[in-house]
Amino acid sequence: MHYGWPSHFVPVLVDGNYTFRISSQEGSWLTVIPLIGAVLGAFVTGLVVDTLGRKRLVVFSSFPFVVSWLLVGFAESSTLMFVGRFLAGAADGLSFTAVPMYLGEIAEPAIRGLLASVCPVCIVFGILLVNVLGACLPLDEVAFVATALPILLFLTFPWMPESPYFYLMKGNTEEARKSLQVFRGTEDVTAELNRMAKAVDEQNRNRGSFLDLVRVKSNRRGLIITLGLRGIQQLSGTTAIIFYCKTIFQQAESFISPSASTIVYFGVQLFLSAVSSFVVDFSGRRPLLIASIAGTALTLFANGTYLYLKHCTDVDTASFEFVPLAALLCFVVAFSVGLQTIPLLVMGEIFPTDVKAFALCAMDIYYSVIVTVISKFFHWSNETYGMHVPFYTFTACCVLGLVFIIVYVPETKGKTLEDIQMELRG
């Protein structure tokens, strides 16, 4: 919800339709400030997640999320909003490190894709929800309504078991057995528990450090794969489009209102992300990624071309006003098929437990930095040259990403976490 918030409310603040007004430049920084906070949150989580556990950190994240929404709701100047959104980013850095780790460790291989894909699907649901609420309620009331979700997390998640991998890392085999029995719904988990214990014991004997991410060949390959996938995902411009979705539709002057276009856009993205999460364990990761990035490139190019013709030439585009909405809906169709869910899924399954905390911490910091740069680039290039420039840039990045996926990304469908490590080692 914090990531979807700028799309609706930054234009409200910039236009002076709230109790105070901000400049366009302040709006740009208010948009990306959670990403800067996420660097801090991810760094701290990477240091403590193997000590405190995945579950405790997920539960703890509810507190800063509640405080962040209250600061946004009660803000009478941009200063409190900046503080609230920075705090939300710190909690987000915590979540994006602990949650993929937890989901990857509790899931059976046959449904790991579905379970891990729930995370990005819920992200899209939050973005849609905050835009729907924004169309009905003022800024402060939306913030107060949003506090219900982290409160719900705090009331429900303490009842969930901890990851069995975490218990085994701590040498607590009996608790690991109980945890696995809950997750598998059966008393007989001895064979799987022994397999997990053997893998964790081997990894604990060779206890990893941050430098092992680049020193060990299999970790290095996993790091390149996840850096590449996460980078490709964001260089498609998806987060910049999320942040500035309403602004894009305002500039395109489509045949329906910008607010309605934004809600339709995120509604389609939610539906297709959910569909993708169900098919990822049947079709595999690679085919979905290849189809997704190829379609994403074509739709970005179409939208960039329309914007170029409209704003930089004398071509009459009155007959093609449907193109921006159609192109962005096709973009979200193509993006949601694979790029929306699979990079986060792969992050949770491709690293061994001895370096997983370091890897996911590094991934979240990398994500925050790259999205900040891309969002600022979008804002700068749009205001300096026109919106067609970032769209053409994102198209070129997708073409390069397609080559990377075909050449370097392996298939992980149906494999145990241990099988994946053996393959990465060659």
Summary of the structure (lengths in Angstrom):
residues: 426
radius of gyration: 21.7
end to end distance: 41.2
largest distance: 73.1
contacts: 1560
relative contact order: 0.14
helix: 82%
strand: 0%
